[in-house]
Amino acid sequence: MNDHVKLLEEFGPEYFSIEELWKMYGQWELKAKWFQMAEQTWLRMVMFFCAATSLFIVGIVLQVKLILVATGILAIGSLSAGIVAYLIANYLGGSKDRLRQIGRMIRICIEKKQAV
């Protein structure tokens, strides 16, 4: 899709048929949905990491080894999942603004093609 977006930015909607633009828009919607899911997962994992780290500190204070082991594993796991989700979000679009810009551009091109 990135190649098509570059062509669309460079040559405009005249380069594509209306069907190709709708297909591109569908791909964009899917990419935006995946980006949103990855971003939400990233935020949830950061919050979970903070909670697990807080419980880890409680385990240190209370000197309970079971809490230390369990929360240590949860903290490392949630941090790892969060990093993976963050990398996926960056791979998919880099930023929300860029994805929105691409979606707007494709919609505008579709409207121009339909008006002709």
C-alpha positions as CSV (number, residue, x, y, z in Angstrom):
1,M,0.0,0.0,0.0
2,N,2.9,2.4,0.7
3,D,3.9,2.3,-2.9
4,H,0.4,3.2,-4.0
5,V,0.2,6.0,-1.6
6,K,3.5,7.4,-2.9
7,L,2.1,7.2,-6.5
8,L,-1.1,8.8,-5.4
9,E,0.8,11.7,-3.7
10,E,3.0,12.1,-6.8
11,F,0.5,11.7,-9.7
12,G,-2.9,12.3,-8.1
13,P,-6.1,10.4,-8.6
14,E,-5.8,10.3,-12.4
15,Y,-3.3,7.5,-12.2
16,F,-5.7,5.1,-10.5
17,S,-9.2,3.8,-11.4
18,I,-12.1,4.3,-8.9
19,E,-11.9,0.5,-8.1
20,E,-8.2,0.8,-7.3
21,L,-8.9,3.8,-5.0
22,W,-11.7,1.9,-3.2
23,K,-9.4,-1.1,-2.7
24,M,-6.6,1.2,-1.4
25,Y,-9.1,2.8,1.0
26,G,-10.1,-0.7,2.2
27,Q,-6.5,-1.5,2.8
28,W,-6.1,1.8,4.6
29,E,-9.1,1.0,6.9
30,L,-7.6,-2.4,7.8
31,K,-4.2,-0.8,8.5
32,A,-5.8,1.9,10.6
33,K,-7.7,-0.7,12.6
34,W,-4.6,-2.8,13.3
35,F,-2.7,0.4,14.2
36,Q,-5.4,1.3,16.7
37,M,-5.4,-2.2,18.2
38,A,-1.6,-2.2,18.6
39,E,-1.7,1.3,20.1
40,Q,-4.3,0.2,22.7
41,T,-2.4,-2.9,23.5
42,W,0.8,-0.8,24.0
43,L,-1.0,1.5,26.4
44,R,-2.6,-1.4,28.3
45,M,0.7,-3.2,28.7
46,V,2.4,0.0,30.0
47,M,-0.4,0.3,32.6
48,F,-0.1,-3.4,33.5
49,F,3.7,-3.1,33.8
50,C,3.3,-0.2,36.2
51,A,0.8,-2.2,38.3
52,A,3.1,-5.2,38.3
53,T,6.1,-3.1,39.3
54,S,4.1,-1.6,42.1
55,L,3.2,-5.0,43.4
56,F,6.9,-6.0,43.0
57,I,7.9,-3.2,45.3
58,V,5.3,-4.3,47.8
59,G,6.8,-7.8,47.6
60,I,10.2,-6.4,48.4
61,V,8.9,-4.4,51.4
62,L,6.9,-7.4,52.7
63,Q,9.7,-9.8,51.7
64,V,7.3,-12.3,50.2
65,K,9.1,-14.3,47.5
66,L,6.0,-15.6,45.8
67,I,4.9,-12.0,45.1
68,L,8.4,-11.1,43.9
69,V,8.5,-14.0,41.4
70,A,4.9,-13.6,40.1
71,T,5.1,-9.9,39.7
72,G,8.6,-10.0,38.3
73,I,7.4,-12.4,35.6
74,L,4.2,-10.4,34.9
75,A,6.2,-7.1,34.7
76,I,8.7,-8.6,32.2
77,G,6.0,-10.3,30.2
78,S,3.8,-7.1,30.0
79,L,6.8,-5.0,29.1
80,S,7.8,-7.4,26.3
81,A,4.2,-7.5,24.9
82,G,4.0,-3.8,25.1
83,I,7.3,-3.4,23.1
84,V,6.0,-5.8,20.5
85,A,2.7,-3.9,20.2
86,Y,4.6,-0.6,19.9
87,L,6.9,-1.9,17.2
88,I,3.8,-3.2,15.3
89,A,2.1,0.2,15.6
90,N,5.2,1.9,14.3
91,Y,5.6,-0.6,11.4
92,L,1.9,-0.1,10.4
93,G,1.8,3.6,10.2
94,G,4.3,5.4,12.4
95,S,1.8,7.9,13.7
96,K,-1.9,8.5,13.9
97,D,-1.6,11.8,12.1
98,R,0.1,10.2,9.1
99,L,-2.6,7.5,8.9
100,R,-5.4,10.0,9.1
101,Q,-3.7,12.1,6.4
102,I,-3.5,9.1,4.1
103,G,-7.1,8.2,4.7
104,R,-8.2,11.8,4.0
105,M,-6.2,11.9,0.8
106,I,-7.6,8.7,-0.5
107,R,-11.2,9.8,0.3
108,I,-10.6,13.2,-1.5
109,C,-9.3,11.3,-4.5
110,I,-12.3,9.0,-4.5
111,E,-14.6,12.1,-4.4
112,K,-12.8,13.7,-7.2
113,K,-13.1,10.6,-9.4
114,Q,-16.8,10.2,-8.6
115,A,-17.4,13.8,-9.5
116,V,-16.0,13.4,-12.9
